[in-house]
Amino acid sequence: MSEETVADLDVNSAILSIEKGADGFAAGLRARFSALSDLPGELANLRSSLVGASTSPVLLSLAIVLVVVLTAGTFLVLALQVNKWTATSAGWRRFGLSAAAMGVALTVGLVAARMLAPPALPLRTLRLWVVATVVVFVVLYLTRLILTASRRPEVRGRSFHVLALSRDLSIAIGWAIVGVALVTTLQIWDAGPGLRDLTRTVLMAIPAYLLLAGMVWRHKRTMAAAVAGPHPRSRWRGRLSRCWPAILIGFLVITFVSSQTALTLGAPLPGSAVIVTVLMLLLTPHLDAMLGSWAQRKLEAPDISIPAAAGRQTLRFAILIGAFSMLGVLWATPLALGLGFELRSVARDALGMALIALVAAYLWNVVGTVTERAVLVAGPTLGGGEPGVPRSRLGTIVPLISAVGKSSILALALLSILVSQGVNVWPLITGLSVFGLALGFGSQTLVKDVVSGLFFLIDDAFRFGEYIETSGAKGTVEKISIRSVSLRNSRGAIATVPYGQIGKIQNFSRDWAIEKLSFRVAFDTDVELVRRLFKKIGQDIAADPELAPDLIETFKSKGIGDVEDGTLIIKASFTAKPGKQSMIRRAALVAVQTAFRENGIKAVPKPMTTNAGPADSG
């Protein structure tokens, strides 16, 4: 067959699949409405089933309420005691005692269910509600723990907002779990599809999704702050934090539509999987913030070794991999079974990729931890120093080495993942080698830039934050890459200069700066008086607590420097730290003006010269 015939067949097949799906959806929708019309009959059948088990809806509801109250009451009483015992204790002790209290509550509930269940009543109904009650408390406890622990020390004022978020999220999740337990109870008692559909959609799904969407909208700023993380933050993370509430609401809408579509098509999604997925999406940013704050504190602690600090940083990545793995188990496993994949091979391949990713993440964090420690020792923190403050040589070179190391780790991890999946990477490596040779022979300018930059860094010609002047631009060093340096001038414009075009470099921020001043005074001025005045001005500047730390050699007179047109030019100078001479210069000029005025010393303006043309004739 020709290619056009094959394309037509594919299009027709796609159209038939769409039509078949639409017909199935329409049939399922009619079946749902038809089942809802049979609600009276289904209620009668449910009542008959309860009567056959020697009970009634009232007695069954009373037994469920009793076991729920006993289970919840036991846990609440024990939780109050735990709070008293651990008021001044560490968090791990409170967590362990709370877990023990939940275990005791579960045991009490199961024993109560055994004692309250009539002989003909299925015991699993009461056991279901005992387990559901404990699960509700476990979810509420973990939710509150993660949300409150994710608060950063610098934003403790938002504690009220975090607690309100925890309360609203707990109400929504608790409602959803109770709804799942109610639907499961109806399934145990063989309730009709219309009654189960009404309970699942009207009593559970719609209220739960509305509560979750309202919670996201009310606390959008708190959730955005959790996703954004501490300062300094990258641009993409800031944008993601601003869009995060809208993403969550969109996800909730898609999940609701998907669950209702699957229910209409006769393949309802498991309620527990939906709840776990929603919880993971809502709580993962807060869990990441909590782990990030904990890892950062350990990173800055001098008694924590570099491997241990990197391991704490890698834990955040491990949690992310665990979250994706759980999502895969919940959603991808049924899809893989439906498509005929062997779960064992899929799990083995996924585990191999996860291990490679974890090793790469650990090595990445080792490099990052070494960089952070080195820059902390050398001077301002990476990206967090004061603007205009030059970094040390180590603080300039280490970030470049870190970038090269992280890029190498990422490339090796990607190649290892491809090799683990049976992909032949040698053609790719060979192609990259040929490309590198082509660059080496054909791009002489690029090679010149890279080599020149290497020698500039070896010679320590400039550092981050220093003010330099090259043959084509001048400004403060703001960015250093393997090919160029970026300079921002005093007006805010930034110039990117390739290393091969820099030429001569003048560094105005190294060691010290000498500022020279000239003053034109009348020829009969008392030079000795001027010298004493300048000495007094120098002493005053040296005694100023704001100017003294930046002063290396005080302001003093250099005597008569020149005589022009009957005018004395008196020189003065001082030495200051580089970049700090402007304030001292302004203070010296103001003091000189005041001293000249008080002592009758007249400054002489510089004569203006004009080029006179020939006189007009005629």
N, C-alpha and C positions, 0 to 999 in steps of 0.2 A: 504494500500500500504506500501511497505517496505521503509526504509530510503533511499536506493539507488535509488528507483524509484522516490521519491520526489525530490532528488537532481538532477536527470537527467531532470525532468520536469522544475525545476528552471533554470538550465543551458540553456535548450532549449528556455525557455521564455525570458531569458536575450539576447540570440542570436537573437531571432526574433525581440525584441525591438531595438537592435542595427541595424539590417538590415532594419527595418522600418524607423528608424531615418535617416540612410544613403540614403535610397530611397527618403525620403522626402527632404533631403538636395540637392540631385542631381536634383530632379524635380524643386525645388525652384531656383537652380542655372541656370537651363535651362530657367525658366520663366523670370529671371532677364535679361539674355542676349537677350531673345526674345523681352522683353519690350524695351531694348535699341535700337534694330533694328527698332522699330516703332517710334523713336524720331521725324522724320519729320512730321508724321501724328499727333502726340501729340502736336507739336508746332502749326500746323495749327488749331487744335481744340481749343487750348488756345487762339489763335488770334481771332477765331470766337466768343469765349465767351466774350472777351473784346469788340469786335465790337458790340455784342448784348447788352452790358452794356453802349453803347455810349462812349466808350473810346478806347484807344490803348495802346500797351506796352510802348510807349514813354510818353503818357500823364499820365499813371498810375505811371511810374517810376518818372516822374517830380513831381507828387503830393506827392509821398513817400519822395523824396529828400527834398521838401519844408517843410513838417511837421517835418522831422528829423532835418533839419537845424534850424527851429524855436525853436524846443524843446531844442536842444543842445546849440544853441546860447543863449537862455534865461538862461539856467543853468550856462554856462560859464561866462556870464556877472555878474550874481548874485554871483557866486563863487569868482570872483575877488573882489567884494565888501566885501564879507564875510572875505576874507583874510586880507583886509585892516582894517576892524572893529575889528577883533580878533587877530591882530598881537601880542598883549601882553596879551591876555586873556587866560582863562583856556580852556582845551580841550573840556569839556562838552558844553561850550557855542558855540564853533566852530562847534561841532557835531550837536547841535540843529539848528543852523542857516543853516548849510549845508542841513539838512533834510528839513527845510522849503524851501530852494531854489529848491530842487528836487520836492517838492510838487507844487510850483509855476510853474516850468517848465512843469510838467505833465499837469497842468490845461491849460496852454497856448497851449500846443501841442494838447490836446483834442479839445479845442475851434477852433484852426486852422484846425484840421482834419474835424470838422463839417462844417466849412465855405468852405473848398476846395473840399469836396467830391461832385461830380455831383449827381443828383437825382437817376440815375440808378446804381451808383457805390456803392458796399457794404461798408458801413461806417467802418465796423470792420477791413477792410484791413489797413486803415490809423491809426485807433486806435491801432492796433497791433504794428505798427512801432513806434508809440509814446511811448507805454509801453516798447517796446524793447529798445528804446533809453534811457529811464529813468533807466531801469534795468541795462543796460551797465554802466551808470554812477554810480549807486548804488554799483555794484560789484567792479568797479575800485576804488571807494572811500574806501570801506571797505577793499579791498585787500591792498591798500597802507597804510591805517591806521594800520592794523594788522601787516604788515611787518615792518613798520618803528617803531611802538611801541614795537616790540619784541626785538629791539636792546638793548643789555645789556650795562650798563655804562662802563664796563671794555673793551668793544670791539667797541667803537664808531668809531674807525678808519675804520671799515668795512661799514660805512654808504653808500659809493658809491656802494658797491656790493649789499646791500639791495635795494637801489633805482633801480639799473639795474635789479635785480630780479623782483621787482614790475612792472617795465616797460614791461619786456618780458612776464610775466604772464598776465598782462592786455591785451596785444596784442592778445595772444592766446585765452583768455576767451572771449574777445570782438568779435573775429572772429567766435567763436563757437556760441555765442548768435545771431549774425547777421545771421549765417547759419540756426539756428533754426527758426528765423523769416521768412527767405526766403522760407524754406520748408513749414511752416504753411501758407504762402501766396499762394503758389501753391496748397495746399489742399483746401483753400477757393475758389479758382477759378477752382476746379475740374480738375487740371492738371493730365496727365496720369502717370501711375506708373513708366515708364521709365524715364521721365523727373524728377520726384521726387527722384527716386533712384540716378540718375546722380548728382543732386544737393546735396542730402544728403551725398553721398559717396565721390564724386570727389571734389566738391566745399566746403564742410563743414568738413567732418570727417577726411579725409586724411591730409589736411593742418593743421587743429586744433591739431591733434595728433602729427604731425611732429613738430609743434611749441612748444607744451608742452614737448615733449621728448628732443628737443634741449635746451629748457629752463632749464630742470632738469640737463642735462649734463653740460651746461655752468656754472651753479651756484651750482654744487654739494657740494662744500665746504661750501658755505653759508647755504645751507639747512641742511647739516650734523651738522654744528655748532648749528643751532636752535634746532635740535632733541637732541643733546648731552646735552644741558643745561649748567648751570654754574658749576664750580668746587666747592666742590668735587663731582664727578659723579660716579655712580656705573659701574661695569664692563659690565653688560648687556646693559646699556644705551649707553656706548661707542661703543660697537659692533653694536648695532642697528643704531647708527648715521653713522657709516662707511658704513653700508649696505643700508641705507635709499635711496640714489639716485637710486641704482639698483632695490630696491623694487618698487619705484615709476615708473620707466621705465617698469618694468615687469607688474605692474598693468595697465599701459596705454596700453601695448600690449594686455593683456588679455581682457581689456575692448573693445578695437577695434575689436578683433577677436570675442568676444561675441556679440557685437552689429551687426556685419556683419553676423554672424551665425543666430542670431534671425531674422534679416531682410530677409535672404534667406529662412528661415523656415516660413515666413509669419507672424511673431509676432515681429515687430520692437520695440526696446526699446525706451521709451520716451527720447527725446534729453535733456529736462530740467533735468530729473533725472540723466542722465549721467554727465551733466555739474555740477550739485550740488554735486554729489559724488566726482568728480575730485577736485573741489574746497575745499571740506571738507578735503580730504586727503592731499592736498597741504598746506592748511592754518592752520590746527589743531595744528601741532607742533609749529608754530609761535605764534598762539593764546595762547597755553599753556605756551610758554616762556614769553609772555607778562604778563599773569596773575600770573605766578610764580614769576617774578621780582616784580610785584606790591604787591603780598602777602608777599614776603620776607621783603620788606621795611616796611610794616605794622607790621610784626612780630617783627622786631627789634625796633619799636617805643615804648618807655615806656608808652605812654599815651593810647595805644590800649589794651583793656582787652583781656584776654585769650580766652573767647568765641568768641569775634569779630575777633581776629586773626585766630582762627580755622575755623570760617565761611569763611573768605577770602581764606584760603587754600582749603576748601571744594568746593569752587566755581570752581576750576580747574576740580575736579572730576565730578561736575554737568555738566560742558560743555562737558566732554567726554561722559557722559550718554546721554546728548541731541544729540550729534553727532550720537551715535549708534541708538538712537530712530528714528532720521530722516532717517538714512539708512534703518532701519526696515520698516518705512512707505513707503519709495520709492521702496524697492525691495521685502521685505517679505510679504507685504500686497497682491500683486497679487498672490504670491505663496500660501498664506494661503487661499485665495478665490478659487484658482484652486483646492486645495486639500480638500475643503469642511469644513475648520475650521470656527468656529464662531468668527468673529473679536472682538466682545464685550468681550468674555471670554478671548481671547488671550491678548487684551489690558489691561484688568483688572489684569491678572496674571503678565504681564510685568510691569505695574505700581506698583504693590505690591513689586516685586523684586527690582525695581528701588528705591522705598522709603526705603526699608531695607538697600540697598547698600549706600544710601545717609546718613542715620543715622549712619551706621557703619563707613563711611568715616569721618563724623563729629567727632565721638568719637575718632577715630584713630588720627585725627589732633589735638584734644584737648590734648591727651596724648603726641603727638609729640611737641606741642607748650609748654606744661609744661616742657618737657625735655629740649628743646632748651633754654627756659628762665632760668631754673635752672642751666644748664651748663654755660650759658653766665654769670650768676651771680657768679658761683663758680670758673671759670677760663677759660681755653682754650675751644673753641667751640667744639662741638661733632665732632670728626674726623678731626678737622681743626686746632688743636694746633700745636705748633712747635715740631718737632721730638726730643725725649729725654727729654722734659719738663714734669715733673710729674703733674698729675691732682690732684685736691682736692678730698677729700673723697666723697663729693657729686657728683663730676664729674665722679667718678668710679661706684657708686651704682645706680645713676639715670638711666643710659642707660640699666642696667640689668632689673630694674623695668619696664622701658618703653617697653623692648622687651616682657616681660611677659604680660603686659597689652595689647599690640597690638595683641599678639597671642590669648589672650582670646577674644578680640573683633572680630577677624577674625573667630574664631571657632563658637562663638555665632551667627554671621551673617550668616554663612553657614548653621547652624542648623535652623535658622529662615526662610531662603529661602526654605529649604526642607520642613519645616512645612507648609509654605504658599502654597506649591504646592501639599499638601495632602500626603506627604511621612511620614510614621511612623518612627520617629527617636529613639524611646525608645530601640529597639534592638541594634542600633548602640551605644547609650549611655551605655547600659548594657554591651555590648562587650568591650567598652573602659574601663569601671570600672573593669571588670574581668581581662583585660590585665594589668591595673594598679596594682591590687592586686598581680597578678603573678610576676610583676616586684618587688613589695615590698618584697615578701617572697623569691623569687628565685634569685634576683640580689642583693645580699648583698653588693658587691663591688660598684655597682652603687649608692646604697643608702648611703654607706659610703662616696663616693666622694661628693655627693650633700650636705650631712649634714656637712661634713668637710669644704666645700667651704662656706657654710652659716656662720659658726662660724668664718672662716678666715675673711670674709667681715665684720662681726659684730665687731671683734677685730681690724679692720682696719690694718691688717698685711701688706698689700701692695695695691698699686694703679696703675692706668695706667701710664706708663712712668717711673716708679721707677726701679732701678737696685737692684735685690735681688738674693740671693743664697739659694737654697734648698739642700736637701740631695742628689739629683741626677742631678741637672742642675743649671746654673746661667745665668743671662742675664736681659735685659730690658723687663718689662711687656708690652706686645703688644696686648694681647687679653685675656679677661676674660669671660668665659661662666659659665653655671650652674654646669658643671662637671669638668672643667680643666682650667689651666692657661697656656698661651703660652709665652715663654721667648726667646728673640732673643739675642744671644751672640755677642761679639765684631767682630767675623768673618762673621757674617751674618746668621749663621745657627739658626733655630728656633726649640725649644724643647717644646712639649706639655706635661705637667705634670698633671696627675689627682690629685685632692685635697687630696685624701686618701693616696697618696704616697709622699706628700711634706715633712712631718716630720717637722724638725726645719727650720725656716726661718731667714736669716740674711738680713736685709734691709739696703743697703748702701746709700739710697737717702732720709733719714728722718732727719730733723732738722739740723745736721751739720756733718762735717767730719774732723777728726784730722789727719794731715799728719806729720809723724815723720821721720827725716833724721839723718843719722850718717856719721861722717867724721873721718877718721884715719889720724892722724898727728904725727909728731915726738915728743919724750918724752920731749924735751927741748923747745917746742913751748910755747909762751907767751899766756896763756889762757885768760888773761884780754884783750889782743889785739884782740883775736878771738871774745870775747864777744862784744867789741865795733864795730867790723866789721859787726857782725851779726845784731846788733842793727841798724847800718846805712843801711844795706840791707833791714831790715824790714821797716824802714821809707820810703825808696825809693819805695818799693812795695806798701805801703799804699798810697803813693802820685800818683801812676800810675792810670790814669782815667779808663783804661781798666781792671785793676785787682782789684782795690779798692772796687767796688760794690759787688764782690764775696768773699771778705775777712771779716772774723768775728774777729779773733785774729791774730795779725801780726806775722811775722816770728821773732823768737828770740831764743837765745841760752839757753840750759838747763844745760850747764856746762859739766864737765867730767862725762861721763856715765860709763866708764870702762877702765881698762888698760889691754892690751893683748900683751905679748911678747915685752915689752918695748915700746909699742905704745899707745898713748892717743886716746880714742874714744870719740869725742865731739858730744853731742846730740843737735838737734835743732828741732823745730816744729812750726806749724801754724794751725789755724782753719779756714776752709772755708765752703762755702755752698756746700751741697752734689752734686757731679757730676761736680764741678767747680774747684777742687783742682789741676788738671793736669797742667793747664796753669801757676798757681802760683808756683807749684813745679819746672817746667822748668825754670821759671824766677829766682827763688831762686838759683838753681844749677848753672846757668850761672853767676849770680852775685858772688856767693861764689868762683867759679873758678877764676874769674877776681881779686877778692880781695886777694885770696891766692897768685896769681902770682905777683901782685903789691907789696905785703908786705913780700915776701920771705918766705912764709909758705909752707913747703913741705908736700904733701900728701903721706902717706905710703901705698903701696899696701898690701893687705891681703896675708900672706904667704900661699903658696900652700903646702899641705901635701901629701906625697906619701907613699904607703905601699911597703917597700922594701922587697923582698923575700930573702931566704937564699942564701948565696954565693955558687957558683958552686964548687964542690970538684973534685979534679982530674985535 
